[in-house]
């Protein structure tokens, strides 16, 4: 969800930045493909440099960006108008980012009466944390530039430019948006709509609203909607509730996990927020959580006997490209609470604060277990799950 953001870059950098770094003007480097003898290309190059030096991490009426987009995202939504900003400055401000990762303009190419610029952020000098975590480069940006009514070049998002080439299909609950190259399946789309009905009925959600679902077949297509030709974060799906939008790069019309996030109320404990979405929608949005849990259980039992429930809760035990262990651990918590108290037990569970200690205390009260025994109980339950529970066949 909101983020399955594994932007390790940001958290690591913050921990290393003990003092404010010295910072001068950002001067984007030009590669051989950028011909600034062409007047418009030269102006777009200058525009990019001006924007990078204009505190792009700040919310304000930026003079270098498309006015209509600034009005919508900043004035109406109180959000970053640059759709890449959330990822660029997740835990680093612009000064820190451009101190470590220098902008290199790979190309400024014409497309109709606009230009597309592609900008690689990369480090000239590798820090130890960059080597250890393969952090260089973190992004390749993709910005459009177009002239405003006064004839001045302004940057704009890839979003509207890409979506002009997309198709859509509307059901009762979901309006699907997808690239024309996507092999859209009407049957699966209608099944997703039926799933929404079942979630609303099961969880008693009286004020559910229809939403937009942007589905594509790769992380590259997903990243492009957010001004990225490449992003380091492992992103396959997430929700933007303030825009009533769900995104998926799985190439399927049924990303059920994210649908639950869209429909369900906010849960202050992040572990539980992913738990409820996994319990009803699976880790990947389609596979029943029991199947993933069965595989995890067998792996822990045979290969990682010292791993504890707390390790799963705190995401200390993970797989290279997914967070399945933490997600299915959350799902089994919901299953156990449901077995004990039904759906009404969910609200009591979700009174937990966003800490391990608060979770343990809350879970113990619901299950009528001594707090000191909860950790061992959950660790054993998960590790031995594959010994007593049959795997669930993939839908």
N, C-alpha and C positions, 0 to 999 in steps of 0.2 A: 504494500500500500504505500500511502503517502510516504509512503515512501519507504520502499525497500532500498533506501539510499545507502549505498555502501561507498559513500565518498570518503574513503579513508584519508584521502588527501587532506581534507579540511581538518579533521580532528587531529591528525598527526602534526600538521603545520601549527595549529593553535598551541599544542603542547610544547612545541619547540620554540615558539616566539616569546621569548622572555622580555624582550625589549622591542620598541617600535623600530622598524627598519628604516634606514635612510632611503629617501625616495625622490627621484627627480622626474622630469617630464618623460612620458612614455613616447618613444619614437618607433613605430612599427617598422620592422625590417622588410625590405623589398626583395623578392626573389626575381629570377630572370624573366619569368613569364609576365611580369607587371610592367607595362610600357607607359611610363608617365610622360612621354612626349605627346601622348594624346591628352588633350585638355580635359575631357570629362573624366578620364581615368585618374588624372592628376588630382582633380577636385574630389573624387570619391576617396582617394588615398588620404588626402588631407582631412576629409570628413571623418574617416575612421580614427585617425590620430586625435582629432579634436574630441571625439566621443570618449575614447579611452582616457583622456585627460580631464574629463568633466564629471568625475565621481560617479561612474555608472552604477555603483552599488547603492546609490542614494535615491530616495523617492522624491522627485520634484519634476517640474515642467521642463524637461531637458530640451534645449534648443536644437539639438542635432538629430532628433528623432521625428518620425512621421507624426504630425499633430493629432490626427484622428486616433492613432493608436495610443498616444499619450493621454488623450482625453478619456478613452475607454478604460485602459488598464490602470492608469494613475488616478484620474479624477473620479471615475465611477467605482472602480474596484479597490482603490487604495493598494495597488499592487505594482510590481515592476513592469514597465511597458516592454522592456527587453525580455523576451521569454526565456532567454538563456541565463538571466541574472540569478535566478534562484540557485542554479547549479554552479555557476561561476563563483558566487560569493556566499556559498552556503555557510561557511564558517571562516572565511577570509574576506577582508575588505579589498577593494580594488588596488590599493597601494601594495598590500602584501602579495596579492596574486601576480601583479605585473613586475614586482621585484624578483620573484622566483622564476616566473614563466614569461618569457619575452614573446610578444606578438610578431609573427612572421607572416606576411601577406603572400599566400601561395598564388592567388589569381584574383583579378578583377575583370570579369568577363561580361560582355553585353548579352542581354536577353530581352528582346523587344526594345522598348524605350527605357528599360531599367538596366542595372548592373547587379551581378552577384559577386560578392567577395568571399573568399575562403581564407581563414586566418588560423594558422597553427600556433598554439601556445606551447612553448618548449623552453627547457632550462639550458642555459649555456654551461653552467657549472652544476654538476650533479651532487646533491646533498646525500648523505648516507641514507636518510629515510626514503629518498626517491629510488635509490638502488634496491634497498631491501623490499620495497613494496611495489616496484615496477611502476612508478608514478609519472614517468616522463615519456611522452607528452600526455597531459590530462584531457585536452580538448582540441578539436578543430571546429572553429566557428563558421557559420554560414549566414551572412547578412545580405539583404537586398538594399539597394539604394535607388531612390526615385526622386524626380523633381517635384517640388510643391507648386502651388499656384503662382508663386512669385518667381519660379524658375530656379530655386535653390535646391541643391541635393540634400536629401534627408535619408537616414537609415530607416529600415522597416523590417518587421519580422518575416520569417519564411512562412509562417502560419497561413495567412490569407492567400499568399501566392501558391502554396502547395494545394490547399483545399479547393481552389478553383478547378483542379484537375480530378477531384474525387467524386464518387457517387454516394447516394444515400438510400436507405430503405427504412420505413417507419412502421413500428408495431405499437401496441397499446402502451408499453412502458419504455421501450428503447427505440431511439432513432440511431440507426447504424450509419457510420461514415467510413468509407473504405476506398483505397486507390482503385482505379479502373483495372489495373492488372490483377487485382485480388479476385480469386474465384469464390464469390459470395454464395453461401448456401442458405436458401430461404427456409429450409426445414429446420436447420440448427438455430436460425434466428428466431423462429417461432417457439422452439423448445426453450430458448433463453427467456423469452417472454413468459412462458408457463412457469419457469423456475422463479421468476420474480413474484408471480402470484402466490407460489407456495411459501416463499420466505416471508412475505407480508402476512400471510395467514398464520404461519408457525410462530412468528415473533410478535404478532399483533402490532403491526406498524400502521397506525391510522392515517398518517399524513404523508404517505409515500408519494413522490413526484416522478413523472417520467424524466428520463435523462438521455444525454447524447453519449454514444459509445463509438470511439475511434479505434478501429481494428485494422491491423496491418501485419505483415509477415516477418518483420525483422526489427532489431533494435536500431538499425540505421534509419529506417523509415520513421520510427518513433522519435529518434533524436532530431531528425530534420524538422519536425514540427516545432521544436524548441531551439531552433537556430544552431543545431549541431550536426556536423558531418561525422563527428566521432566524439564519444564521451566515455570517460573511464568508468563511470558508475555502471553497475550491473542493473539495468533497467528493463523490465519486461512488462510491467503493468502498474498503474497507480490511479488514484482518484483525485480530482480537483473539485471538491464539493462546492466551493464558492462560485464555480462556473457550471456546476451540474454536469460534469464530464468525467467519463471513464476512458482510460487508454490501455491498449494491450498490443504487445508485439508478438503474441503467440500464434497469430494467423488463424484464430478460430472465433466463431461467433458466440462462444459460450465461456467467457472468462468469469466464472461464477464467483470466485474469490473476491474479485474487485466489485462485482455487483452487490455483494453483501456489505462491503465497506460503504458503497454508495447509499444503500437503504438504511443501514443501522445507525443508531445514535452514536455520538462520539464516546469513546471509552478512554478514561484518563490513564489507565494502565496499558502501556503499549503492547506488552506481552499478551494481555487478554484481548486487545483490539485485533491482533493478528489471529489469536486463538479462535474467536467466534467466526471470523471470515474463513478460516481453514476448516473448522468443524462443519460448516454448511457448504463451503465451496471448494474444498481441497486446497493444497498448496499452490498448484499451478493453475488453479481455476477450473479444473475439470476432473482430475483424478481423485476419487474418494480418499479422505485423509487416512483411513484405516490401512490402505495399501502402502502409503508412504511410511506410516508409523511401523508397519510390520517390517519393512526393509530396514528402517532405522534401528528398530529393536534388535534385529538379528546382527546388524553391524556393531552396535554397542556391546552386545552380549559376547560376541566372538573376538572383536578387535580392539574395543575400547572399554575394558571392564572398570576402569577407574573414573570414567566420566559420570558426573552426577546430574541430577535434575537442575541444580543451581547453575551448572555449566551451560545447560540448555537455555535456562531462563535468561542468563546474562550474555548469551550468544558467544560464549567462549569456545564452544564446540560447533564448528560450522563446516560445510563442504565448500569446495573452491568456488562454485558458481551459483550457490543458492543458500537460503536460510531454512531449509526444510526441517532440521532438528528443532529449532526454536518454535517454528510454526506448528508442527504436529504436537509438540509438548503442550502448547496452549490449547490445541483442539481436544486433547485427551482430558484436560482439566474441565472443559465444558461438558464433555461426555460424562465424566464422573459426577459432576454437579447435577446434570440432567437426570442421571440414574437415581440420584438421591432425592432431588426436590422438583424435578421438571423444569420447565422454562422459567417459572417464577423464581427459581434459584439464581438465574443469571443476574438479575438486578442486584441481589445481595453480593454476589461475587464481584460485580463491577464497582462496588463501593471501595475496593482496594485502591490505595494510592499507587503511584508508579514506582514502587520499590519492591524488592524481593521480600523484605521483612513484612511489609504490609500485606503482600499477597499471601504469605504463609499464614499469617494471623487470620485473615479473612477466610481462606480455604479451610483451615482447621475448624473454625466456628461452624461453617456450613456442613462439613462432613462429620462433625463431632469427633475429631481426632485431636490428640495432644499435639500442641504446636511443635514440640521437639521431635515428633515422629513423622511429621509431614514430608520432610525431605527424603528420608529413607523410603517411606511408602511410595512416593511418586517415582523415585529412582528405580526401585525394584519393579514397580508396575510396568514402566516403560521398557526396561531391559528384558523382562520376561513375557512381554506381550506376544511375541512371535511363537512362544512355546505353547500358548493356550488359545490364541485367537487365530482363526484362519484368515489368510489374506483375502481382501475383497477384490474381485475382478474389476478391471478398468472399464468404465462405462463406454 
